[in-house]
């Protein structure tokens, strides 16, 4: 799997919009609905925030895997990138490993202040 295939959790619909503006894509695992919104409600929330922020959004549901891929049609990922991301999601689902938060995924640390310390080290050099 490539670097883009390392999934992490995005917390809010506003974060989803931010990712879409950066040309990134997101995947919603329908199996998360037992602990949060169902896929239809999640889609409505994301659509509403995207409309409010004037960000184009497209939802691609993959029933075979119980996933929905969310992209900005103006900057769509390649088929291979989406396939790698789906494979990573399925791997996490199969192994039962939790998908980490963005901070943990990018810093490798469970400490929420690790990202701030890393930025500070970069500035002090």
Helices and strands as residue ranges (DSSP letters): G 3-5, H 13-21, E 26-29, G 30-34, H 39-52, E 58-62, G 63-65, E 67-71, G 73-75, H 79-95, H 102-107, H 114-123
